[in-house]
Amino acid sequence: MAVVGLFWITEDAVYLGAEPVGTASGVRLTEDGVEALGIDHGTYWSWSEVRRIDVLDVPVRSAGRRLVSMALGSLLVAVTGDGEFPPAYTVRVETAEDAVEVSVMSAVVGGIYQPVEYELSRTLLDRLADGRATVGDLSAWRRDHAADGTPPREEREALLRKWADGWLSTSG
């Protein structure tokens, strides 16, 4: 498994947010389309049906603010003994007929994304929805790097730029 931006990539699947376990909700991206998973879901759309995939309420902070948030969270757990799940965010899948919102768990350590990875992930989602990118690019990378875990930040950003076809390669 590897986390690159908003994507949790396994040898078998690509998810937005963390891979759901049990009855937890989630969103799986395949070569053929998008699937909403979980007890209240179970909907599937082919890529030709998908007009847009949006993410809402994603915790995004600069590297410094992310570090402080994570440190304060760890301190709170140490003092109170109460641990929390990573923060959830919402994935909104829009088609010509409908829009479905699915809650997913954040996949990054500490649950907070950095701005560049977040923006590149949104660009990639736009390109997946309009057919200018494919899930196969993410899956192929994972197959080629099966023994590796999550790459360092610079490599994650480079991968997202590549998958998004270099559209933001001069900014960020």
C-alpha positions, -999 to +999 in steps of 0.1 A: +000+000+000+011+035-007-005+069-001+001+096-028-020+127-022-056+118-016-051+084-031-046+051-012-030+027-038-029-010-033-018-038-056-055-044-064-073-010-061-071+027-059-092+045-032-099+081-023-089+083+014-081+052+033-092+018+022-125+011+040-125-018+064-157-038+073-188-017+068-169+016+067-178+038+037-153+046+010-147+053-027-128+030-050-116+040-084-111+014-111-102+013-148-139+011-155-154+036-131-161+048-095-177+027-067-192+040-035-186+015-008-202+009+026-233+000+044-254+029+030-238+029-004-229+003-031-233+025-061-212+022-092-207+046-121-188+040-153-163+068-162-186+079-190-213+086-164-191+106-141-191+144-147-170+154-116-154+141-085-150+167-058-135+165-023-150+186+006-138+193+041-103+179+035-080+191+063-052+210+046-023+228+063+012+240+055+040+217+066+046+237+098+010+240+108+005+202+100+034+194+123+020+215+152-015+200+147+000+165+148+021+173+179-009+188+198-030+158+188-003+134+201-001+154+233-038+153+238-039+115+234-009+111+258-027+133+285-063+120+281-057+085+267-084+092+242-074+084+206-093+095+176-097+082+141-081+103+114-105+130+103-130+121+076-137+141+045-164+139+019-161+127-017-188+140-040-194+120-072-215+139-097-233+125-128-257+140-152-286+127-131-274+127-095-247+135-070-237+112-042-216+121-012-195+095+007-176+100+039-140+087+037-112+085+063-081+105+056-052+083+045-022+104+056-005+102+090-021+127+112-050+131+088-038+165+074-028+170+038-002+195+026-015+222+001+005+211-030-005+174-028-041+184-021-043+207-052-025+182-074-049+155-063-079+177-071-064+183-106-059+146-111-095+139-100-107+165-126-086+147-153-099+113-143-135+125-145-130+141-180-110+112-193-076+129-197-060+106-171-067+070-161-066+050-129-043+026-148-015+051-144-017+049-106-021+011-107+008+006-130+031+027-108+020+006-078+027-027-096+062-014-105+068-004-069+051-032-050+078-036-025+080+001-017+058+020+008+046+056+005+073+076-013+087+109+002+069+142-004+089+153-034+083+120-052+046+121-043+043+155-058+062+145-089+040+115-094+008+136-090+021+160-116+030+132-140-004+116-135-022+149-140-002+152-172+021+179-160-006+205-160+006+222-128+043+213-133+054+250-134+034+261-103+033+251-066 
